[in-house]
């Protein structure tokens, strides 16, 4: 079980980043590649600490 948890967390991190990257055009962020890359990498930290980012993240994932 100890070996499985990091694999699951890594999968969630990568999956969330990919879904955010693909839906980035639905957000209100600057559409530059550098912004997209930075926010896609830092999404877990920003999701926890920033209400505005959470809303944009949900837009990117759900498309609404």
N, C-alpha and C positions, 0 to 999 in steps of 0.2 A: 504494500500500500504506500509506503514511503517513496518508492520509485515512481509510482503512478501519478501522484499529485503534481509534481513539477511538470510532467508531460501534459497533463490536462490543463494546467495553468498556462503553459507555453502555447498550447493549441488555442485556448481562448484569446490570448494576447494577439497571436498572429491572425486568427480569424476575425477578431474585432478590427484590427488594423486594415485588413484587406477589404472588409465590408465598408469601413469608413472611407478608404481610398476610392473605392468604386462609386460611392454616393456623395463624394465631396462637392460635386457641382450643385447639389441641393442646399448647401449651407450658405450662410451669409459671410463666410470668410473670403479673404483675398484669394483669387483663383490661381496664384502662382505655384509652380512646382515645389519651390522651397518651403512655402507655407504648408502645402499638402503633405509633404514628406515629414516635416517637423511635427505637425499635429497628429499624423498617423502613427508616429513613433511614440509620442508622449500621451496618447489618448487615455491610458488608465489613470495617470496622475491628474490630468485635466478633468476627466470625468468625475473624479472624487472631489476635487477642490473648486470647481467652477460651474455655477448654475447655468450660465449662458452657453458654455461648451456642451453641457448635458443636453440642452435643447437642440443645438445644432447636430450633435452626435445622433440623437434620435431621428432627426430629419434625414440625415444621411443614411441611416439604416432602414428606416421605414418608408422613406420617400414622401412623407407628408409635411 
